[in-house]
Amino acid sequence: MKIRADIVRMYREIHSWVGIVCGLFLFVAFYAGAVTMFERPLQDWASAPVALPPPVSLEKMPALLEKTFSEHPEAQRNYTIVLHPTPSQPASLIWGMPERMHGPSFANFSALAPDGSLVTVRQEPSQAAHFINMLHQQVGLSMPHEAGRLLMGVVALLYAVALISGTLIVIPGLVKNLFAIRLGQNVKRMWLDMHSMLGLFSLPFHIIMALTSVVFAFHDEIYMAEQALLIQHPQAQHGAAGPGHGPHPHGPAAELRKPLDPDQIIKTVATQAPGFIPDTLAYSSAHGGHLALRITGRDPRYGARGAGGGFAGVDPYSGRLVSTEYMPGHQSWSQSVLTSFFVLHFGSFGGESVRWGYVLLGLGGAFMFYAGNQLWVVSRRRRERGTGRVEDTKSTRILCALTIGCSLGCVAGISAVLCAAPLLPASSQTVTVQLVYFGIFLLCNGVAFWLREREAIRILLIFSAILTWMMPISALVVTPLSHMQDSALAVDAFAILYGAFLMLWAVRPEAGQPVLRRKGLPSDPERA
């Protein structure tokens, strides 16, 4: 396919400037997003162990509820039964969590001692994994969530423009350059080939990310339009879209009825939704004093709205499903369309293979943005050297330092947060993890501005590798190796391997260049 040379030049300019504007934001979003694919294992890994008796079975849950409500009547207002306890949710009964919370929060964990007495511990799970998720959502900036959402929408729109213009640039030489990675030629050609290859072969993934990010950023506006245009019974939808427990029984009879036991609830739901695997039963009395129930879980046959699965509203007195708009496999067609955007963005389908695929594509996307910025810097240097300049201009130097500092600052900052998380006290972790990340991030940018380019890259890569290697050490300080679960050991093993990769990248003569780069390729900027 042939495109006029002037049109290609125009799209190349658009692609370059749009990429420069949003490339560093997108690096943080993609790198943090790749880490967030394992938010729950990281949450379990970073959470301090809780001294509690073993979780109780469903058959003993009524006894646990009776003892808890007797000693702590306030627990009846809001409590959750956990069917599959984890290190971050170590008890079968959790209560006292605020409604509509964003991220982990203080909660009370209750269990039964061997002698039948009640044991209750109050603790806050680690904030590290949630903070990394917020970095991903707010493209690396610390700001109010609403402002971050709108900024993410603008960046996603620019991202879409960059994808369209970049695709039009490579179309004329697509057949000739499709598999060309010219590592033996000049630096500009090397970065161009790396950037083009990563972008072209992962283009469907990037289209999905750009489109779904726009949907997330302007979700409220889209949802209002959907309600107005597509949903025939808005009053029923409004009841399902609230905190989501569905309609509640009213009148004196409801006050005197006794809720079904948890095992009966699960059996009743199983007959109505075969294949749905419940994870938690969340009870609340906040709606006019009437008990409401939301059951969360997953169905392997369907994608889910969130990474943790979907949920449904259930009548706690009969076990009847009363709201299924967010339940996998039981949604209306309009809600299924909206859910498909969440499924594609979170990779909540296809099991572990898809999740690991998203991790690799996310890391590859981050490197694509890094390569794009490096390509701009090298091209700008070549033009400057052609005019007789022997030193970088101020703008070139600033962008080069920001590319190195922001990219490796994000890598080092996230490793530092995960390294510090097991050691931080829960009472101050929300603020402390932010201070740790942004402190490391600013430090890395300072190093990038202070040192020469190659020295800064090497030092920051070594720094990132050391911080990543320290993650298993910090975990061992809190949790002995014999008490670690398989998911925690997997996190430690991955940290060791990833740290080794960063160190290998740092100690090579061409630090920061693609690992497969041929020896002897000039790495000095003046020879680029």
C-alpha positions, -999 to 999 in steps of 0.1 A, spaced: 0 0 0 14 34 -10 8 66 8 20 100 -4 53 111 12 39 144 25 11 126 42 35 101 59 56 131 70 26 148 85 16 117 104 52 112 116 51 146 131 18 140 148 30 106 161 63 121 174 47 150 193 18 131 207 42 103 218 64 128 235 35 144 254 20 112 267 48 86 264 61 89 300 26 88 314 19 57 294 52 40 305 41 43 342 5 32 334 17 1 315 45 -9 339 23 -5 370 -6 -22 351 16 -52 344 24 -55 381 -13 -50 390 -22 -81 370 -11 -99 402 -26 -75 427 -42 -102 448 -11 -124 452 10 -92 460 -17 -82 485 -14 -116 502 24 -115 500 27 -80 516 1 -85 543 16 -92 578 5 -126 593 -24 -124 618 -23 -145 649 -57 -162 646 -70 -198 650 -77 -216 618 -108 -205 598 -140 -222 607 -161 -244 584 -195 -233 571 -212 -257 595 -197 -238 624 -203 -204 610 -237 -199 628 -219 -204 661 -192 -179 652 -218 -154 641 -237 -159 674 -207 -153 696 -195 -124 675 -229 -106 676 -232 -113 713 -199 -97 722 -199 -71 694 -235 -61 685 -222 -35 661 -208 -62 639 -244 -70 627 -244 -37 607 -218 -48 582 -200 -82 580 -185 -105 554 -182 -142 554 -150 -153 535 -153 -188 520 -117 -190 508 -95 -172 534 -62 -158 522 -32 -141 540 -49 -107 534 -83 -121 545 -72 -146 571 -105 -152 589 -138 -167 579 -156 -136 594 -146 -100 588 -166 -71 601 -163 -34 608 -151 -24 573 -165 9 559 -190 6 531 -179 18 496 -143 17 506 -116 21 479 -88 -3 486 -79 -22 518 -91 -9 551 -90 -16 588 -112 -45 597 -119 -70 625 -111 -106 619 -130 -131 641 -124 -169 646 -131 -196 672 -104 -209 695 -101 -247 700 -120 -243 733 -149 -225 714 -141 -190 727 -142 -160 704 -109 -145 691 -110 -111 674 -81 -92 659 -82 -57 644 -57 -51 615 -53 -34 582 -40 -52 551 -11 -39 532 -17 -9 510 12 -16 486 -7 -35 458 -36 -10 459 -12 19 456 4 4 425 -31 0 411 -38 37 417 -5 46 400 -18 26 370 -52 43 370 -38 78 375 -8 75 351 17 79 379 5 111 394 -8 118 429 -40 137 426 -77 134 435 -93 103 419 -118 123 398 -90 146 383 -69 115 377 -97 98 359 -102 128 335 -64 130 329 -63 93 321 -91 99 296 -71 127 278 -39 106 278 -59 76 264 -73 97 236 -38 110 227 -27 73 229 -53 64 203 -41 92 180 -5 79 184 -16 44 175 -35 55 143 -7 78 131 20 52 140 2 25 120 0 48 89 37 55 92 47 19 90 22 8 63 44 18 33 73 -3 44 53 -30 62 63 -60 40 100 -50 38 105 -41 74 80 -64 92 107 -87 108 136 -63 105 155 -57 137 187 -40 125 209 -43 156 241 -39 137 234 -5 122 231 29 139 214 37 171 185 55 155 176 26 133 179 2 162 154 21 184 131 26 154 130 -11 147 124 -20 183 97 6 187 79 -4 154 81 -41 161 67 -39 196 39 -16 185 29 -35 153 29 -70 168 10 -59 199 -13 -35 180 -46 -53 189 -37 -52 226 -29 -15 224 -62 -8 206 -80 -26 234 -61 -7 261 -68 27 244 -105 20 238 -112 6 273 -92 33 290 -114 59 273 -145 40 285 -132 39 321 -123 76 321 -158 86 308 -177 57 324 -202 79 342 -212 98 311 -213 66 290 -234 49 316 -259 78 318 -263 77 280 -267 39 281 -295 42 307 -313 68 287 -310 51 253 -308 13 259 -324 3 292 -362 0 291 -367 -1 329 -344 24 345 -360 21 379 -351 -16 381 -316 -9 369 -311 18 395 -319 -7 422 -293 -31 409 -266 -5 404 -265 8 440 -242 -8 466 -259 -35 449 -278 -57 472 -311 -56 454 -346 -50 468 -351 -55 505 -381 -71 522 -402 -46 542 -428 -48 569 -430 -65 603 -426 -99 588 -392 -90 575 -381 -79 609 -390 -113 625 -376 -135 598 -343 -152 604 -317 -152 575 -307 -185 560 -275 -201 572 -245 -194 549 -244 -230 537 -281 -229 528 -275 -196 509 -247 -212 489 -267 -243 480 -297 -222 470 -276 -199 448 -259 -230 432 -293 -242 420 -301 -209 404 -266 -202 389 -248 -235 382 -211 -229 376 -209 -198 398 -182 -202 425 -189 -179 455 -160 -163 473 -177 -140 499 -211 -133 514 -213 -96 523 -241 -86 547 -252 -51 554 -280 -34 574 -274 1 561 -304 2 538 -333 13 561 -322 -11 588 -331 -41 566 -306 -69 560 -292 -71 525 -268 -96 510 -243 -94 482 -225 -126 471 -193 -122 451 -176 -149 431 -166 -160 396 -176 -183 368 -147 -197 347 -170 -198 317 -175 -161 316 -154 -129 319 -161 -107 350 -164 -70 354 -136 -69 379 -103 -87 383 -118 -103 414 -150 -116 397 -186 -104 397 -214 -102 423 -251 -106 427 -278 -94 451 -294 -121 471 -324 -122 494 -308 -134 527 -341 -149 539 -349 -171 509 -316 -173 489 -333 -160 458 -313 -140 433 -327 -105 432 -300 -86 412 -278 -102 385 -266 -72 364 -230 -78 376 -232 -116 378 -211 -134 352 -234 -152 327 -266 -137 340 -263 -101 327 -286 -82 303 -272 -77 269 -265 -40 274 -247 -47 307 -227 -75 290 -215 -50 264 -202 -27 291 -187 -56 310 -168 -67 279 -147 -36 281 -137 -44 317 -130 -80 308 -107 -70 279 -89 -44 300 -83 -66 331 -76 -98 312 -101 -115 335 -107 -144 311 -88 -174 299 -71 -182 332 -34 -178 341 -21 -180 305 -40 -149 295 -29 -131 327 8 -138 320 2 -128 284 -11 -94 296 19 -91 319 43 -96 290 23 -73 267 22 -46 294 60 -47 300 65 -48 262 43 -17 259 62 1 286 95 -6 267 78 5 235 72 40 250 107 41 263 121 32 229 99 58 213 113 85 235 149 73 230 142 74 192 131 110 195 163 119 215 186 101 190 169 117 160 171 152 176 208 147 184 215 137 148 200 169 135 218 189 161 252 173 152 244 181 115 244 218 124 278 216 141 267 214 177 288 192 199 266 193 230 229 185 234 205 214 234 186 221 266 154 206 254 171 174 242 190 171 275 158 176 295 138 150 276 166 125 277 169 129 315 131 127 320 130 95 298 156 78 320 145 92 353 108 87 350 111 52 334 137 38 358 122 59 387 89 40 382 107 6 381 128 14 412 99 31 430 75 1 426 102 -23 438 109 0 468 72 0 477 70 -37 476 103 -41 495 91 -17 523 55 -29 525 60 -60 547 80 -39 572 57 -9 575 32 -5 603 -3 -8 592 -15 24 609 7 47 587 11 26 555 -12 46 533 9 77 535 42 59 539 40 39 506 33 72 487 64 88 504 85 58 495 75 57 459 76 94 451 108 98 471 126 71 451 110 85 419 123 120 425 157 106 435 160 87 402 151 118 383 177 138 402 204 112 393 193 113 356 197 151 355 230 150 374 249 123 357 258 116 321 232 95 303 251 61 302 262 65 338 227 73 350 212 44 332 237 19 347 234 32 382 196 33 382 194 -2 367 217 -15 394 196 4 420 164 -11 407 179 -46 407 190 -43 443 156 -30 455 139 -59 436 163 -85 452 155 -70 486 118 -79 483 123 -116 494 145 -105 522 119 -80 536 93 -107 534 115 -132 553 119 -107 581 81 -108 587 72 -143 577 95 -173 582 101 -194 550 83 -224 566 51 -203 570 51 -189 535 24 -200 511 30 -210 475 18 -177 461 43 -158 483 72 -181 472 62 -175 436 64 -137 442 99 -141 458 111 -163 429 99 -138 403 116 -109 422 149 -128 421 147 -135 384 135 -100 375 163 -85 396 188 -106 377 175 -94 344 178 -58 355 213 -64 368 223 -81 335 209 -51 316 230 -28 338 264 -45 337 266 -49 299 289 -24 281 258 -10 263 237 -4 295 201 4 287 203 -8 251 183 -38 239 198 -70 253 202 -86 219 222 -56 206 253 -66 187 287 -59 202 307 -31 186 276 -10 179 285 26 188 268 36 220 282 71 224 255 97 216 279 117 195 283 88 171 246 81 168 
